[in-house]
Amino acid sequence: MTSNDKKEILIHRSETTFLSLMDLITSIPPRKRKESIITNERDKNFRDVLMHLFEWHSMLERWYREGMDGNEPSIPAPGFKWRDIGSLNQKIWKDYQDIPLNKAIKKVTNSHRRVMNLINKHTTEEIMTKKQYKWTKTSHLYSYFAANTFQHYEWALVKCERIAGKLKVQP
């Protein structure tokens, strides 16, 4: 596989997995879509999953903007280290409890589009070359983009399939 293939695969997998996620959610009858399931897990409904994705898109956009401006972004977020990821994700969940599902869908669709625009702005070499940008340290843009697009969407799809399955069996 050439590095050019990797950029094309990144774009294709990101777009198709995102569409699959949106198709799954819209396949649920509108009155059921907003319901929460009973679970000990953090994400109890589609909104929780979508706002998680939205916030991670937003963090990626901030890392990118700050890094490309020559600054060193706080990754993953100001006041958080990677070892604090559980607390960060819990904060994200708490911060978006008042957002309605229709707004969550719009927000994540728009943030997905913005991230895809960032990917498309770069050449394959810029995306695939490790240490191309100081802010990515020993990594490359690909790892940041993949983690916050198709890899995260695959996680979200599994979560939403579980939620959808439980919504269909509830009275």
Contacts in CASP RR format, 6 or more apart in sequence:
PFRMAT RR
TARGET T0000
AUTHOR 0000-0000-0000
METHOD contacts of the structure
MODEL  1
MTSNDKKEILIHRSETTFLSLMDLITSIPPRKRKESIITNERDKNFRDVL
MHLFEWHSMLERWYREGMDGNEPSIPAPGFKWRDIGSLNQKIWKDYQDIP
LNKAIKKVTNSHRRVMNLINKHTTEEIMTKKQYKWTKTSHLYSYFAANTF
QHYEWALVKCERIAGKLKVQP
1 9 0 8 1.000
3 124 0 8 1.000
3 125 0 8 1.000
3 127 0 8 1.000
3 128 0 8 1.000
4 124 0 8 1.000
6 124 0 8 1.000
6 127 0 8 1.000
6 128 0 8 1.000
6 142 0 8 1.000
7 119 0 8 1.000
7 124 0 8 1.000
7 127 0 8 1.000
7 128 0 8 1.000
7 142 0 8 1.000
10 119 0 8 1.000
10 127 0 8 1.000
10 142 0 8 1.000
10 145 0 8 1.000
10 146 0 8 1.000
10 149 0 8 1.000
10 150 0 8 1.000
11 116 0 8 1.000
11 119 0 8 1.000
11 120 0 8 1.000
13 149 0 8 1.000
13 150 0 8 1.000
14 112 0 8 1.000
14 115 0 8 1.000
14 116 0 8 1.000
14 119 0 8 1.000
14 145 0 8 1.000
14 149 0 8 1.000
14 150 0 8 1.000
14 153 0 8 1.000
15 116 0 8 1.000
17 149 0 8 1.000
17 150 0 8 1.000
17 153 0 8 1.000
17 154 0 8 1.000
17 157 0 8 1.000
18 112 0 8 1.000
18 149 0 8 1.000
18 150 0 8 1.000
18 153 0 8 1.000
20 153 0 8 1.000
20 157 0 8 1.000
21 153 0 8 1.000
21 156 0 8 1.000
21 157 0 8 1.000
21 160 0 8 1.000
22 105 0 8 1.000
22 109 0 8 1.000
24 157 0 8 1.000
24 160 0 8 1.000
24 161 0 8 1.000
24 164 0 8 1.000
25 33 0 8 1.000
25 46 0 8 1.000
25 50 0 8 1.000
25 105 0 8 1.000
25 160 0 8 1.000
25 164 0 8 1.000
26 33 0 8 1.000
27 164 0 8 1.000
28 46 0 8 1.000
28 164 0 8 1.000
28 167 0 8 1.000
28 168 0 8 1.000
32 167 0 8 1.000
32 168 0 8 1.000
33 46 0 8 1.000
33 101 0 8 1.000
33 167 0 8 1.000
34 45 0 8 1.000
34 46 0 8 1.000
34 47 0 8 1.000
34 100 0 8 1.000
34 101 0 8 1.000
35 45 0 8 1.000
35 167 0 8 1.000
35 170 0 8 1.000
36 44 0 8 1.000
36 45 0 8 1.000
37 44 0 8 1.000
37 45 0 8 1.000
37 162 0 8 1.000
37 163 0 8 1.000
37 166 0 8 1.000
37 167 0 8 1.000
37 170 0 8 1.000
38 44 0 8 1.000
38 166 0 8 1.000
39 166 0 8 1.000
42 48 0 8 1.000
42 89 0 8 1.000
42 90 0 8 1.000
42 93 0 8 1.000
43 49 0 8 1.000
43 52 0 8 1.000
43 93 0 8 1.000
43 159 0 8 1.000
43 163 0 8 1.000
44 163 0 8 1.000
45 101 0 8 1.000
45 163 0 8 1.000
46 101 0 8 1.000
46 104 0 8 1.000
46 160 0 8 1.000
46 163 0 8 1.000
47 96 0 8 1.000
47 99 0 8 1.000
47 100 0 8 1.000
47 101 0 8 1.000
47 104 0 8 1.000
48 93 0 8 1.000
48 96 0 8 1.000
49 156 0 8 1.000
49 159 0 8 1.000
49 160 0 8 1.000
49 163 0 8 1.000
50 101 0 8 1.000
50 104 0 8 1.000
50 105 0 8 1.000
50 107 0 8 1.000
50 108 0 8 1.000
50 156 0 8 1.000
51 92 0 8 1.000
51 93 0 8 1.000
51 96 0 8 1.000
51 99 0 8 1.000
51 104 0 8 1.000
51 107 0 8 1.000
51 108 0 8 1.000
52 89 0 8 1.000
52 92 0 8 1.000
52 93 0 8 1.000
52 156 0 8 1.000
53 108 0 8 1.000
53 111 0 8 1.000
53 112 0 8 1.000
53 152 0 8 1.000
53 153 0 8 1.000
53 156 0 8 1.000
54 96 0 8 1.000
54 104 0 8 1.000
54 107 0 8 1.000
54 108 0 8 1.000
54 111 0 8 1.000
55 92 0 8 1.000
55 95 0 8 1.000
55 96 0 8 1.000
56 92 0 8 1.000
56 148 0 8 1.000
56 152 0 8 1.000
57 108 0 8 1.000
57 111 0 8 1.000
57 112 0 8 1.000
57 114 0 8 1.000
57 115 0 8 1.000
57 148 0 8 1.000
58 111 0 8 1.000
59 75 0 8 1.000
59 76 0 8 1.000
59 77 0 8 1.000
59 148 0 8 1.000
60 115 0 8 1.000
60 144 0 8 1.000
60 145 0 8 1.000
60 148 0 8 1.000
61 111 0 8 1.000
61 114 0 8 1.000
61 115 0 8 1.000
61 118 0 8 1.000
62 73 0 8 1.000
63 73 0 8 1.000
63 75 0 8 1.000
63 135 0 8 1.000
63 144 0 8 1.000
64 118 0 8 1.000
64 144 0 8 1.000
66 72 0 8 1.000
66 73 0 8 1.000
66 135 0 8 1.000
67 73 0 8 1.000
67 133 0 8 1.000
67 134 0 8 1.000
67 135 0 8 1.000
68 133 0 8 1.000
68 135 0 8 1.000
70 134 0 8 1.000
70 135 0 8 1.000
71 135 0 8 1.000
72 134 0 8 1.000
72 135 0 8 1.000
73 135 0 8 1.000
74 80 0 8 1.000
75 82 0 8 1.000
76 82 0 8 1.000
76 85 0 8 1.000
76 88 0 8 1.000
77 88 0 8 1.000
80 87 0 8 1.000
80 88 0 8 1.000
96 104 0 8 1.000
99 107 0 8 1.000
112 149 0 8 1.000
115 145 0 8 1.000
115 148 0 8 1.000
115 149 0 8 1.000
116 149 0 8 1.000
118 145 0 8 1.000
119 127 0 8 1.000
119 145 0 8 1.000
119 149 0 8 1.000
122 141 0 8 1.000
125 132 0 8 1.000
126 132 0 8 1.000
126 141 0 8 1.000
127 140 0 8 1.000
127 141 0 8 1.000
127 142 0 8 1.000
127 145 0 8 1.000
128 140 0 8 1.000
128 141 0 8 1.000
128 142 0 8 1.000
129 140 0 8 1.000
130 136 0 8 1.000
130 138 0 8 1.000
130 139 0 8 1.000
130 140 0 8 1.000
131 137 0 8 1.000
131 138 0 8 1.000
131 139 0 8 1.000
131 140 0 8 1.000
132 140 0 8 1.000
132 141 0 8 1.000
133 141 0 8 1.000
136 143 0 8 1.000
136 144 0 8 1.000
END
